[in-house]
Amino acid sequence: MGTMTGRTMQVLTQDVLGGPEVLHLAEQPRPTPGPGEVLVRVRASGLNPTDWGHRRISGFLGEGPKVLGWDVSGLVEEVGIGVTIHRPGDEVFGMLPYPHGHGAAAEFVLSPARHLVPRPPNVDHETAAAVPLAALTAWQALVDVADVQEGQRVLIHAAAGGVGHLAVQIAKAKGAYVLGTASSKNHELVLSLGADEVIDYTREDFAEVARDIDVVLDTRGGDYVSRSLRTLRPGGVVVSLALGRTSDHSAEAAAVGARHEMMLVEGDQAGMQGVGRMLQAGTIRPVIAASFPLAEARQAHELGETGHVAGKIVLTV
């Protein structure tokens, strides 16, 4: 990683939109925390589909140079004025404000203090970094939007994926009966995470198999919304996460006595605390498919973009 001189840091950046080849390391000034902010010395940063999405298209962030990355685990280096909940040297993890608070693919990053919670001592930085965005997404969808209850039937699409594999575990921790869709090579994994049934979406139509569902976590969009609505019992809800591939099906949902909600993850201290408690208790564990040093981020993005990764990819700093 080159030597640090004075107040600079190495970052993974891009000057133009494009494939993994546009990513490169650069030196930038190390930021200073403002009021209510902390500067984190990054130990690991989780990758999510939104990273390769925003690398290729302007999305929420426009076209100019940017440092991506929303998931961070590391040490508090400095605190801004008024911060009382973290001290320099504290080990923390969390999700930077989505979407505009990116920048975790670097040696240091600024975060609002309350987006970060203590890293549980029983997990390392790599494990912690794999959790925040994906687990918060699943938590907000299942707990806040769907209010999943013990004994309810929950259908999770792409149950071996980053959000899906954590959603399976959160739904099980809440006492739900969990069905997941996954290709046959990932069935054992999904069952090992606690799913009660796995549906091979390559061989059968989940809309013909899944019945009396209370909550659907739709990570796919497209025709998955209409097909998922057919599996619901009255009062059920489909929560869609892939908003770029999803249109509003509220009217269609209402016609069958159900709801369709389109959700974007948000910074959420209470949600992060809930996720942190589950991580500490061992009720959720991320599956880490691969880990790359920051200097090999191109390979990490290439792997992620295949769309066939079970679990999460992490960058280590």
Contacts in CASP RR format, 6 or more apart in sequence:
PFRMAT RR
TARGET T0000
AUTHOR 0000-0000-0000
METHOD contacts of the structure
MODEL  1
MGTMTGRTMQVLTQDVLGGPEVLHLAEQPRPTPGPGEVLVRVRASGLNPT
DWGHRRISGFLGEGPKVLGWDVSGLVEEVGIGVTIHRPGDEVFGMLPYPH
GHGAAAEFVLSPARHLVPRPPNVDHETAAAVPLAALTAWQALVDVADVQE
GQRVLIHAAAGGVGHLAVQIAKAKGAYVLGTASSKNHELVLSLGADEVID
YTREDFAEVARDIDVVLDTRGGDYVSRSLRTLRPGGVVVSLALGRTSDHS
AEAAAVGARHEMMLVEGDQAGMQGVGRMLQAGTIRPVIAASFPLAEARQA
HELGETGHVAGKIVLTV
1 10 0 8 1.000
1 107 0 8 1.000
1 293 0 8 1.000
1 294 0 8 1.000
1 295 0 8 1.000
2 10 0 8 1.000
4 10 0 8 1.000
4 107 0 8 1.000
6 30 0 8 1.000
7 29 0 8 1.000
7 30 0 8 1.000
8 27 0 8 1.000
8 28 0 8 1.000
8 29 0 8 1.000
8 30 0 8 1.000
9 27 0 8 1.000
9 28 0 8 1.000
9 29 0 8 1.000
9 30 0 8 1.000
9 106 0 8 1.000
9 107 0 8 1.000
9 108 0 8 1.000
10 25 0 8 1.000
10 26 0 8 1.000
10 27 0 8 1.000
10 106 0 8 1.000
10 107 0 8 1.000
10 294 0 8 1.000
11 25 0 8 1.000
11 26 0 8 1.000
11 27 0 8 1.000
11 28 0 8 1.000
11 67 0 8 1.000
11 103 0 8 1.000
11 105 0 8 1.000
11 106 0 8 1.000
11 107 0 8 1.000
12 23 0 8 1.000
12 24 0 8 1.000
12 25 0 8 1.000
12 67 0 8 1.000
12 68 0 8 1.000
12 105 0 8 1.000
12 106 0 8 1.000
12 294 0 8 1.000
12 297 0 8 1.000
12 315 0 8 1.000
13 23 0 8 1.000
13 24 0 8 1.000
13 25 0 8 1.000
13 26 0 8 1.000
13 28 0 8 1.000
13 65 0 8 1.000
13 66 0 8 1.000
13 67 0 8 1.000
14 22 0 8 1.000
14 23 0 8 1.000
14 24 0 8 1.000
14 55 0 8 1.000
14 65 0 8 1.000
14 66 0 8 1.000
14 68 0 8 1.000
15 22 0 8 1.000
15 64 0 8 1.000
15 65 0 8 1.000
16 22 0 8 1.000
16 63 0 8 1.000
16 64 0 8 1.000
17 55 0 8 1.000
17 56 0 8 1.000
17 57 0 8 1.000
17 58 0 8 1.000
17 63 0 8 1.000
18 55 0 8 1.000
18 56 0 8 1.000
19 52 0 8 1.000
19 55 0 8 1.000
19 56 0 8 1.000
19 301 0 8 1.000
20 52 0 8 1.000
20 55 0 8 1.000
20 297 0 8 1.000
20 298 0 8 1.000
20 299 0 8 1.000
20 301 0 8 1.000
20 302 0 8 1.000
20 305 0 8 1.000
21 298 0 8 1.000
22 55 0 8 1.000
23 55 0 8 1.000
23 297 0 8 1.000
23 298 0 8 1.000
23 301 0 8 1.000
25 294 0 8 1.000
25 295 0 8 1.000
28 67 0 8 1.000
28 106 0 8 1.000
30 39 0 8 1.000
30 107 0 8 1.000
30 108 0 8 1.000
31 39 0 8 1.000
31 108 0 8 1.000
31 109 0 8 1.000
31 110 0 8 1.000
32 39 0 8 1.000
32 78 0 8 1.000
33 39 0 8 1.000
33 78 0 8 1.000
33 79 0 8 1.000
33 80 0 8 1.000
33 83 0 8 1.000
33 110 0 8 1.000
34 80 0 8 1.000
34 81 0 8 1.000
34 110 0 8 1.000
35 80 0 8 1.000
35 81 0 8 1.000
35 82 0 8 1.000
36 79 0 8 1.000
36 80 0 8 1.000
36 81 0 8 1.000
36 82 0 8 1.000
36 83 0 8 1.000
36 112 0 8 1.000
36 113 0 8 1.000
37 79 0 8 1.000
37 80 0 8 1.000
37 83 0 8 1.000
37 110 0 8 1.000
37 111 0 8 1.000
37 112 0 8 1.000
37 113 0 8 1.000
38 76 0 8 1.000
38 77 0 8 1.000
38 78 0 8 1.000
38 79 0 8 1.000
38 80 0 8 1.000
38 83 0 8 1.000
38 86 0 8 1.000
38 92 0 8 1.000
38 110 0 8 1.000
38 111 0 8 1.000
38 113 0 8 1.000
38 116 0 8 1.000
39 76 0 8 1.000
39 77 0 8 1.000
39 78 0 8 1.000
39 79 0 8 1.000
39 108 0 8 1.000
39 109 0 8 1.000
39 110 0 8 1.000
40 72 0 8 1.000
40 74 0 8 1.000
40 75 0 8 1.000
40 76 0 8 1.000
40 77 0 8 1.000
40 92 0 8 1.000
40 108 0 8 1.000
40 109 0 8 1.000
40 110 0 8 1.000
40 111 0 8 1.000
40 116 0 8 1.000
41 74 0 8 1.000
41 75 0 8 1.000
41 76 0 8 1.000
41 77 0 8 1.000
41 107 0 8 1.000
41 108 0 8 1.000
42 72 0 8 1.000
42 73 0 8 1.000
42 74 0 8 1.000
42 104 0 8 1.000
42 106 0 8 1.000
42 107 0 8 1.000
42 108 0 8 1.000
42 109 0 8 1.000
42 317 0 8 1.000
43 73 0 8 1.000
43 74 0 8 1.000
43 75 0 8 1.000
43 125 0 8 1.000
43 126 0 8 1.000
43 129 0 8 1.000
43 316 0 8 1.000
43 317 0 8 1.000
44 72 0 8 1.000
44 73 0 8 1.000
44 74 0 8 1.000
44 125 0 8 1.000
44 126 0 8 1.000
44 128 0 8 1.000
44 129 0 8 1.000
44 130 0 8 1.000
44 291 0 8 1.000
44 314 0 8 1.000
44 315 0 8 1.000
44 316 0 8 1.000
44 317 0 8 1.000
45 69 0 8 1.000
45 71 0 8 1.000
45 72 0 8 1.000
45 73 0 8 1.000
45 104 0 8 1.000
45 105 0 8 1.000
45 129 0 8 1.000
45 314 0 8 1.000
45 315 0 8 1.000
45 317 0 8 1.000
46 69 0 8 1.000
46 71 0 8 1.000
46 104 0 8 1.000
46 129 0 8 1.000
46 130 0 8 1.000
46 133 0 8 1.000
46 312 0 8 1.000
46 313 0 8 1.000
46 314 0 8 1.000
46 315 0 8 1.000
47 69 0 8 1.000
47 71 0 8 1.000
47 300 0 8 1.000
47 301 0 8 1.000
47 304 0 8 1.000
47 312 0 8 1.000
47 313 0 8 1.000
47 314 0 8 1.000
47 315 0 8 1.000
48 69 0 8 1.000
48 70 0 8 1.000
48 71 0 8 1.000
48 133 0 8 1.000
48 134 0 8 1.000
48 162 0 8 1.000
49 304 0 8 1.000
50 70 0 8 1.000
50 98 0 8 1.000
50 99 0 8 1.000
50 133 0 8 1.000
51 68 0 8 1.000
51 69 0 8 1.000
51 70 0 8 1.000
51 105 0 8 1.000
51 301 0 8 1.000
52 301 0 8 1.000
52 304 0 8 1.000
52 305 0 8 1.000
53 59 0 8 1.000
54 60 0 8 1.000
54 61 0 8 1.000
54 66 0 8 1.000
54 68 0 8 1.000
54 99 0 8 1.000
54 102 0 8 1.000
55 68 0 8 1.000
55 301 0 8 1.000
60 99 0 8 1.000
60 100 0 8 1.000
61 99 0 8 1.000
61 100 0 8 1.000
61 102 0 8 1.000
66 102 0 8 1.000
66 103 0 8 1.000
67 102 0 8 1.000
67 103 0 8 1.000
67 104 0 8 1.000
67 105 0 8 1.000
67 106 0 8 1.000
68 102 0 8 1.000
68 103 0 8 1.000
68 104 0 8 1.000
68 105 0 8 1.000
69 96 0 8 1.000
69 102 0 8 1.000
69 103 0 8 1.000
69 104 0 8 1.000
69 105 0 8 1.000
70 95 0 8 1.000
70 96 0 8 1.000
70 98 0 8 1.000
70 99 0 8 1.000
70 101 0 8 1.000
70 102 0 8 1.000
70 103 0 8 1.000
70 104 0 8 1.000
70 132 0 8 1.000
70 133 0 8 1.000
71 93 0 8 1.000
71 94 0 8 1.000
71 95 0 8 1.000
71 96 0 8 1.000
71 104 0 8 1.000
71 129 0 8 1.000
71 130 0 8 1.000
71 131 0 8 1.000
71 132 0 8 1.000
71 133 0 8 1.000
72 93 0 8 1.000
72 94 0 8 1.000
72 95 0 8 1.000
72 96 0 8 1.000
72 104 0 8 1.000
72 109 0 8 1.000
72 111 0 8 1.000
72 116 0 8 1.000
72 129 0 8 1.000
72 132 0 8 1.000
73 91 0 8 1.000
73 92 0 8 1.000
73 93 0 8 1.000
73 94 0 8 1.000
73 119 0 8 1.000
73 125 0 8 1.000
73 126 0 8 1.000
73 128 0 8 1.000
73 129 0 8 1.000
74 91 0 8 1.000
74 92 0 8 1.000
74 93 0 8 1.000
74 119 0 8 1.000
74 125 0 8 1.000
74 128 0 8 1.000
74 129 0 8 1.000
75 89 0 8 1.000
75 90 0 8 1.000
75 91 0 8 1.000
75 92 0 8 1.000
76 86 0 8 1.000
76 87 0 8 1.000
76 88 0 8 1.000
76 89 0 8 1.000
76 90 0 8 1.000
76 91 0 8 1.000
76 92 0 8 1.000
76 116 0 8 1.000
77 88 0 8 1.000
77 89 0 8 1.000
77 108 0 8 1.000
78 88 0 8 1.000
79 86 0 8 1.000
79 87 0 8 1.000
79 88 0 8 1.000
79 113 0 8 1.000
83 113 0 8 1.000
85 113 0 8 1.000
85 114 0 8 1.000
86 92 0 8 1.000
86 113 0 8 1.000
86 116 0 8 1.000
90 118 0 8 1.000
91 118 0 8 1.000
91 119 0 8 1.000
91 125 0 8 1.000
92 116 0 8 1.000
92 117 0 8 1.000
92 118 0 8 1.000
92 119 0 8 1.000
93 116 0 8 1.000
93 117 0 8 1.000
93 119 0 8 1.000
93 125 0 8 1.000
93 128 0 8 1.000
93 129 0 8 1.000
93 131 0 8 1.000
93 132 0 8 1.000
94 111 0 8 1.000
94 115 0 8 1.000
94 116 0 8 1.000
94 117 0 8 1.000
94 128 0 8 1.000
94 131 0 8 1.000
94 132 0 8 1.000
94 272 0 8 1.000
95 115 0 8 1.000
95 132 0 8 1.000
95 133 0 8 1.000
95 136 0 8 1.000
95 265 0 8 1.000
95 267 0 8 1.000
95 272 0 8 1.000
96 102 0 8 1.000
96 103 0 8 1.000
96 104 0 8 1.000
96 109 0 8 1.000
96 111 0 8 1.000
96 115 0 8 1.000
97 111 0 8 1.000
97 112 0 8 1.000
97 115 0 8 1.000
97 267 0 8 1.000
98 133 0 8 1.000
98 264 0 8 1.000
98 265 0 8 1.000
98 266 0 8 1.000
98 267 0 8 1.000
99 264 0 8 1.000
103 109 0 8 1.000
105 294 0 8 1.000
105 297 0 8 1.000
105 315 0 8 1.000
106 294 0 8 1.000
106 317 0 8 1.000
107 317 0 8 1.000
114 269 0 8 1.000
115 267 0 8 1.000
115 269 0 8 1.000
115 272 0 8 1.000
116 272 0 8 1.000
117 269 0 8 1.000
117 272 0 8 1.000
117 273 0 8 1.000
117 276 0 8 1.000
119 125 0 8 1.000
119 128 0 8 1.000
120 128 0 8 1.000
120 276 0 8 1.000
120 279 0 8 1.000
120 280 0 8 1.000
121 280 0 8 1.000
122 279 0 8 1.000
122 280 0 8 1.000
122 282 0 8 1.000
123 279 0 8 1.000
123 280 0 8 1.000
125 316 0 8 1.000
126 288 0 8 1.000
126 291 0 8 1.000
126 314 0 8 1.000
126 316 0 8 1.000
127 279 0 8 1.000
127 285 0 8 1.000
127 286 0 8 1.000
127 288 0 8 1.000
128 279 0 8 1.000
129 314 0 8 1.000
129 315 0 8 1.000
130 286 0 8 1.000
130 288 0 8 1.000
130 311 0 8 1.000
130 312 0 8 1.000
130 314 0 8 1.000
131 166 0 8 1.000
131 275 0 8 1.000
131 276 0 8 1.000
131 279 0 8 1.000
131 284 0 8 1.000
131 286 0 8 1.000
132 272 0 8 1.000
132 275 0 8 1.000
133 265 0 8 1.000
134 162 0 8 1.000
134 163 0 8 1.000
134 164 0 8 1.000
134 166 0 8 1.000
134 286 0 8 1.000
134 312 0 8 1.000
135 166 0 8 1.000
135 170 0 8 1.000
135 275 0 8 1.000
135 278 0 8 1.000
135 284 0 8 1.000
135 286 0 8 1.000
136 265 0 8 1.000
136 267 0 8 1.000
136 268 0 8 1.000
136 271 0 8 1.000
136 272 0 8 1.000
136 275 0 8 1.000
137 163 0 8 1.000
137 241 0 8 1.000
137 263 0 8 1.000
137 265 0 8 1.000
138 163 0 8 1.000
138 164 0 8 1.000
138 166 0 8 1.000
138 167 0 8 1.000
138 170 0 8 1.000
138 217 0 8 1.000
139 170 0 8 1.000
139 268 0 8 1.000
139 271 0 8 1.000
139 274 0 8 1.000
139 275 0 8 1.000
140 263 0 8 1.000
140 265 0 8 1.000
140 266 0 8 1.000
140 268 0 8 1.000
140 271 0 8 1.000
141 167 0 8 1.000
141 217 0 8 1.000
141 239 0 8 1.000
141 241 0 8 1.000
141 263 0 8 1.000
142 148 0 8 1.000
142 154 0 8 1.000
142 167 0 8 1.000
142 170 0 8 1.000
142 171 0 8 1.000
142 174 0 8 1.000
142 215 0 8 1.000
142 217 0 8 1.000
142 239 0 8 1.000
143 170 0 8 1.000
143 174 0 8 1.000
143 271 0 8 1.000
145 237 0 8 1.000
145 239 0 8 1.000
145 261 0 8 1.000
145 263 0 8 1.000
146 154 0 8 1.000
146 214 0 8 1.000
146 215 0 8 1.000
146 237 0 8 1.000
146 239 0 8 1.000
146 261 0 8 1.000
148 154 0 8 1.000
148 171 0 8 1.000
148 174 0 8 1.000
148 176 0 8 1.000
148 214 0 8 1.000
148 215 0 8 1.000
149 174 0 8 1.000
149 176 0 8 1.000
149 214 0 8 1.000
150 174 0 8 1.000
150 175 0 8 1.000
150 176 0 8 1.000
151 175 0 8 1.000
151 176 0 8 1.000
151 177 0 8 1.000
152 175 0 8 1.000
152 176 0 8 1.000
152 177 0 8 1.000
152 214 0 8 1.000
152 215 0 8 1.000
153 176 0 8 1.000
153 177 0 8 1.000
153 179 0 8 1.000
153 212 0 8 1.000
153 213 0 8 1.000
153 214 0 8 1.000
153 215 0 8 1.000
153 233 0 8 1.000
154 171 0 8 1.000
154 176 0 8 1.000
154 177 0 8 1.000
154 178 0 8 1.000
154 179 0 8 1.000
154 213 0 8 1.000
154 214 0 8 1.000
154 215 0 8 1.000
154 216 0 8 1.000
154 217 0 8 1.000
155 179 0 8 1.000
155 180 0 8 1.000
155 181 0 8 1.000
155 206 0 8 1.000
155 210 0 8 1.000
155 213 0 8 1.000
155 215 0 8 1.000
155 216 0 8 1.000
155 217 0 8 1.000
155 228 0 8 1.000
155 231 0 8 1.000
156 164 0 8 1.000
156 167 0 8 1.000
156 168 0 8 1.000
156 171 0 8 1.000
156 178 0 8 1.000
156 179 0 8 1.000
156 180 0 8 1.000
156 181 0 8 1.000
156 195 0 8 1.000
156 216 0 8 1.000
156 217 0 8 1.000
156 219 0 8 1.000
157 164 0 8 1.000
157 180 0 8 1.000
157 181 0 8 1.000
157 201 0 8 1.000
157 206 0 8 1.000
157 216 0 8 1.000
157 217 0 8 1.000
157 218 0 8 1.000
157 219 0 8 1.000
157 220 0 8 1.000
157 224 0 8 1.000
157 228 0 8 1.000
158 164 0 8 1.000
158 181 0 8 1.000
158 182 0 8 1.000
158 219 0 8 1.000
158 220 0 8 1.000
159 165 0 8 1.000
159 167 0 8 1.000
159 168 0 8 1.000
159 180 0 8 1.000
159 181 0 8 1.000
159 182 0 8 1.000
159 186 0 8 1.000
159 190 0 8 1.000
159 193 0 8 1.000
159 195 0 8 1.000
159 198 0 8 1.000
160 182 0 8 1.000
160 183 0 8 1.000
160 186 0 8 1.000
160 189 0 8 1.000
160 190 0 8 1.000
160 310 0 8 1.000
160 311 0 8 1.000
161 219 0 8 1.000
161 309 0 8 1.000
161 310 0 8 1.000
161 311 0 8 1.000
162 286 0 8 1.000
162 309 0 8 1.000
162 311 0 8 1.000
162 312 0 8 1.000
163 217 0 8 1.000
163 219 0 8 1.000
163 241 0 8 1.000
164 217 0 8 1.000
164 219 0 8 1.000
165 189 0 8 1.000
165 190 0 8 1.000
165 193 0 8 1.000
165 286 0 8 1.000
165 287 0 8 1.000
165 310 0 8 1.000
165 311 0 8 1.000
166 284 0 8 1.000
166 286 0 8 1.000
167 217 0 8 1.000
168 178 0 8 1.000
168 180 0 8 1.000
168 190 0 8 1.000
168 193 0 8 1.000
168 194 0 8 1.000
168 195 0 8 1.000
169 193 0 8 1.000
169 194 0 8 1.000
169 278 0 8 1.000
169 283 0 8 1.000
169 284 0 8 1.000
169 285 0 8 1.000
170 278 0 8 1.000
170 284 0 8 1.000
171 178 0 8 1.000
171 215 0 8 1.000
172 178 0 8 1.000
172 193 0 8 1.000
172 194 0 8 1.000
172 195 0 8 1.000
172 283 0 8 1.000
173 278 0 8 1.000
173 283 0 8 1.000
173 284 0 8 1.000
176 215 0 8 1.000
177 196 0 8 1.000
178 194 0 8 1.000
178 195 0 8 1.000
178 196 0 8 1.000
178 197 0 8 1.000
179 195 0 8 1.000
179 196 0 8 1.000
179 197 0 8 1.000
179 198 0 8 1.000
179 199 0 8 1.000
179 210 0 8 1.000
179 213 0 8 1.000
180 190 0 8 1.000
180 195 0 8 1.000
180 197 0 8 1.000
180 198 0 8 1.000
180 199 0 8 1.000
181 198 0 8 1.000
181 199 0 8 1.000
181 200 0 8 1.000
181 201 0 8 1.000
181 206 0 8 1.000
182 189 0 8 1.000
182 190 0 8 1.000
182 198 0 8 1.000
182 199 0 8 1.000
182 200 0 8 1.000
182 201 0 8 1.000
183 200 0 8 1.000
183 201 0 8 1.000
183 202 0 8 1.000
184 200 0 8 1.000
184 202 0 8 1.000
184 203 0 8 1.000
186 310 0 8 1.000
187 198 0 8 1.000
187 200 0 8 1.000
189 287 0 8 1.000
189 310 0 8 1.000
190 198 0 8 1.000
191 198 0 8 1.000
193 287 0 8 1.000
199 206 0 8 1.000
199 209 0 8 1.000
199 210 0 8 1.000
205 227 0 8 1.000
206 227 0 8 1.000
206 228 0 8 1.000
206 231 0 8 1.000
207 227 0 8 1.000
207 228 0 8 1.000
207 230 0 8 1.000
207 231 0 8 1.000
210 231 0 8 1.000
211 231 0 8 1.000
212 231 0 8 1.000
212 233 0 8 1.000
213 228 0 8 1.000
213 231 0 8 1.000
213 232 0 8 1.000
213 233 0 8 1.000
213 236 0 8 1.000
214 232 0 8 1.000
214 233 0 8 1.000
214 235 0 8 1.000
214 236 0 8 1.000
214 237 0 8 1.000
215 236 0 8 1.000
215 237 0 8 1.000
215 239 0 8 1.000
216 228 0 8 1.000
216 231 0 8 1.000
216 232 0 8 1.000
216 237 0 8 1.000
216 238 0 8 1.000
216 239 0 8 1.000
217 239 0 8 1.000
217 241 0 8 1.000
218 224 0 8 1.000
218 225 0 8 1.000
218 228 0 8 1.000
218 238 0 8 1.000
218 239 0 8 1.000
218 240 0 8 1.000
218 241 0 8 1.000
218 242 0 8 1.000
218 246 0 8 1.000
219 241 0 8 1.000
219 242 0 8 1.000
220 242 0 8 1.000
220 245 0 8 1.000
221 240 0 8 1.000
221 242 0 8 1.000
221 245 0 8 1.000
221 246 0 8 1.000
222 242 0 8 1.000
222 245 0 8 1.000
222 246 0 8 1.000
222 247 0 8 1.000
224 240 0 8 1.000
225 238 0 8 1.000
225 240 0 8 1.000
225 246 0 8 1.000
225 247 0 8 1.000
225 249 0 8 1.000
225 252 0 8 1.000
225 260 0 8 1.000
226 249 0 8 1.000
226 252 0 8 1.000
228 238 0 8 1.000
229 238 0 8 1.000
229 249 0 8 1.000
229 252 0 8 1.000
229 253 0 8 1.000
229 256 0 8 1.000
229 258 0 8 1.000
229 260 0 8 1.000
232 238 0 8 1.000
232 256 0 8 1.000
232 258 0 8 1.000
234 256 0 8 1.000
234 257 0 8 1.000
234 258 0 8 1.000
235 257 0 8 1.000
235 258 0 8 1.000
235 259 0 8 1.000
236 257 0 8 1.000
236 258 0 8 1.000
236 259 0 8 1.000
237 258 0 8 1.000
237 259 0 8 1.000
237 260 0 8 1.000
237 261 0 8 1.000
238 249 0 8 1.000
238 253 0 8 1.000
238 258 0 8 1.000
238 259 0 8 1.000
238 260 0 8 1.000
238 261 0 8 1.000
239 261 0 8 1.000
239 263 0 8 1.000
240 246 0 8 1.000
240 260 0 8 1.000
240 261 0 8 1.000
240 262 0 8 1.000
240 263 0 8 1.000
241 263 0 8 1.000
243 262 0 8 1.000
243 264 0 8 1.000
246 262 0 8 1.000
248 260 0 8 1.000
248 262 0 8 1.000
249 260 0 8 1.000
250 259 0 8 1.000
250 260 0 8 1.000
252 260 0 8 1.000
253 259 0 8 1.000
253 260 0 8 1.000
275 284 0 8 1.000
278 284 0 8 1.000
279 285 0 8 1.000
286 311 0 8 1.000
286 312 0 8 1.000
287 310 0 8 1.000
287 311 0 8 1.000
287 312 0 8 1.000
288 311 0 8 1.000
288 312 0 8 1.000
288 313 0 8 1.000
288 314 0 8 1.000
289 303 0 8 1.000
289 309 0 8 1.000
289 310 0 8 1.000
289 311 0 8 1.000
289 312 0 8 1.000
289 313 0 8 1.000
290 300 0 8 1.000
290 303 0 8 1.000
290 309 0 8 1.000
290 313 0 8 1.000
290 314 0 8 1.000
291 313 0 8 1.000
291 314 0 8 1.000
291 315 0 8 1.000
291 316 0 8 1.000
292 299 0 8 1.000
292 300 0 8 1.000
292 313 0 8 1.000
292 314 0 8 1.000
292 315 0 8 1.000
292 316 0 8 1.000
293 315 0 8 1.000
293 316 0 8 1.000
293 317 0 8 1.000
294 315 0 8 1.000
294 316 0 8 1.000
294 317 0 8 1.000
297 315 0 8 1.000
300 313 0 8 1.000
300 315 0 8 1.000
303 309 0 8 1.000
303 313 0 8 1.000
304 313 0 8 1.000
END
